[in-house]
Amino acid sequence: MSYIFLLKMFASFFLFLFIIFSFTKKNNKAKKLPPSPRKLPILGNLHQVGKLPHRSLQKLSNEYGDFIFLQLGSVPTVVVSSADVAREIFRTHDIAFSGRPALYSARKLSYNFCSVSFAPYGDYWRETRKILVSELLSAKRVQSFEAIRDEEVSRLVQEVGNSLNSSINISALALTLANNVVCRVAFGKVSDERGDDNGEKKFCEILYETQELLCEFNVADYFPKMAWINKINGLDERLEKNFRELDKYYDKVIEDHVNSSNWIKQRDDEDLVDVLLRIQKDPNQVVPLKDSHIKGLLADIFIAGTDTSATTIEWAMAELILNPRVMKKVQQEVRQVAKGKRKVQETDLSKLVYLKLVIKETLRLRPPAPLLVPRVTTSSCKIMEYEIPAKTRVLINGTAIGTDPKYWENPLIFSPERFLNKETDYRGQHFEFLPFGAGRRGCPGINFSIPLVELAIANLLFHYDWSLHEGMLAKDLDMEEASGITMHKKTPLCLVASHYDL
């Protein structure tokens, strides 16, 4: 009896997929879409997207063009791999390309898309983005966090100093640094690294799991009507557990702020939770903030704010260790500018011209989010001679754009000098260089992230000389990328630091 039931279930399943495939094919047939590789029934082009989507999509674009159409399961998708197409999108059709797909895990972990990153384009997104930019990410507010950055970078330098001439996990230290800074800015304190006595996980571990859930393959993101599979494969259970842990942590933080005897603070002393609670009490807000909105915005800050800074530090140090000429040149600059001081200070950063070129080159070769955050078209539009339907998913391949030989000479070579005497910047105005995206949905956290990255790398280079483990050659360093929305090294970067006599 159970055997017959299983046969019926599989037959129904494949019939369902066939109907979806047939409908999608019919729906797209009348439109002139961008070039597309040959598709398989049901899967479409899903089988051509490998473990590192930005690399496999770059390979497809090299073969079929820099603007291609893919059918990923039941989801129509376009992939942008050139500055020319990106320019037309962001300058002419930015609103049409400003939507966000309703990704399965993101819905849960962003409190039903209450975060700025995942919120659909509309009034709520506009108001909450305005809050984040004005209250946390403005130049004035970022400047006010200088003491926090200085203290946490000093803590990082001390951690390295405690492990001289032995293996130092740069990847882990960079993530801890970024997490500590974000926690202090958002919560007013560093998160509890010990966890609870009853075995509950510490906050950074919860965040790691959150990021894993957001980036791993999810059937429901390509076949939305098959979301029921997540009840069988255990994903729903993992999501719910992670969500409960995050929610409990946010509840405790909000409760501590509300119950604090000095909760009403001067604006310059407010952390993000203070700001959001103050705005929540304002009756004149266009979009009233509920607790779920506050938690969604907090999730946004941690998910987007920690990984991007950490991964840039990680890749910059990896590239420097592989390029001794560049390492020597940038160390000489840092040590000359901060000569006679105990550490590099933020007032020194404007003089570190070559260091800024190193960070630009790192962002070009190793953008933190190589496919940016996926978008979806909010209306149909025409790009070049192609018709792009509404509700089409959009993947912008920052890696392919940043290594396009049309714009970059020897694009796979790490060479900071390529940016000398060039105005090319990463703030979304130069479409051949989009590590943080562009347009309305471009990353608003550049001002927050870059000073921390610059200060951290400058001090690591100022205080210490760096090398690979004894007997290890540059060719032995594994530079393979890990899969995920944010692109870390697959294996952590472990280096050896030796003291430099200041």
Stockholm file with secondary structure:
# STOCKHOLM 1.0

chainA/1-502         MSYIFLLKMFASFFLFLFIIFSFTKKNNKAKKLPPSPRKLPILGNLHQVGKLPHRSLQKLSNEYGDFIFLQLGSVPTVVVSSADVAREIFRTHDIAFSGRPALYSARKLSYNFCSVSFAPYGDYWRETRKILVSELLSAKRVQSFEAIRDEEVSRLVQEVGNSLNSSINISALALTLANNVVCRVAFGKVSDERGDDNGEKKFCEILYETQELLCEFNVADYFPKMAWINKINGLDERLEKNFRELDKYYDKVIEDHVNSSNWIKQRDDEDLVDVLLRIQKDPNQVVPLKDSHIKGLLADIFIAGTDTSATTIEWAMAELILNPRVMKKVQQEVRQVAKGKRKVQETDLSKLVYLKLVIKETLRLRPPAPLLVPRVTTSSCKIMEYEIPAKTRVLINGTAIGTDPKYWENPLIFSPERFLNKETDYRGQHFEFLPFGAGRRGCPGINFSIPLVELAIANLLFHYDWSLHEGMLAKDLDMEEASGITMHKKTPLCLVASHYDL
#=GR chainA/1-502 SS CHHHHHHHHHHHHHHHHHHHHHHHHHHHHTSCCCCCCCCBTTTBTGGGCCSSHHHHHHHHHHHHCSEEEEEETTEEEEEECSHHHHHHHHHHSTTTTCBCCCCHHHHHHTTTTCSTTTSCSSHHHHHHHHHHHHHTSSHHHHHHTHHHHHHHHHHHHHHHHTTTTSEEEHHHHHHHHHHHHHHHHHHSSCCCSSCCTTSCCCHHHHHHHHHHHHHSCCGGGTSGGGTTHHHHSSHHHHHHHHHHHHHHHHHHHHHHHHHCTTCSCCGGGCCHHHHHHHHHTCTTCSSCCCHHHHHHHHHHHHHHHHHHHHHHHHHHHHHHHHCHHHHHHHHHHHHHHTTTSSSCCGGGGGGCHHHHHHHHHHHHHSCSSTTCSCEECSSCEEETTEEECTTCEEEECHHHHHTCTTTSSSTTSCCGGGGTTCCCCSSSSSTTCCTTCCSTTSCTTHHHHHHHHHHHHHHHHHHEEEECCTTCCGGGSCCCBCCSSSCCBSSCCEEEEEECCC
#=GC SS_cons         CHHHHHHHHHHHHHHHHHHHHHHHHHHHHTSCCCCCCCCBTTTBTGGGCCSSHHHHHHHHHHHHCSEEEEEETTEEEEEECSHHHHHHHHHHSTTTTCBCCCCHHHHHHTTTTCSTTTSCSSHHHHHHHHHHHHHTSSHHHHHHTHHHHHHHHHHHHHHHHTTTTSEEEHHHHHHHHHHHHHHHHHHSSCCCSSCCTTSCCCHHHHHHHHHHHHHSCCGGGTSGGGTTHHHHSSHHHHHHHHHHHHHHHHHHHHHHHHHCTTCSCCGGGCCHHHHHHHHHTCTTCSSCCCHHHHHHHHHHHHHHHHHHHHHHHHHHHHHHHHCHHHHHHHHHHHHHHTTTSSSCCGGGGGGCHHHHHHHHHHHHHSCSSTTCSCEECSSCEEETTEEECTTCEEEECHHHHHTCTTTSSSTTSCCGGGGTTCCCCSSSSSTTCCTTCCSTTSCTTHHHHHHHHHHHHHHHHHHEEEECCTTCCGGGSCCCBCCSSSCCBSSCCEEEEEECCC
//
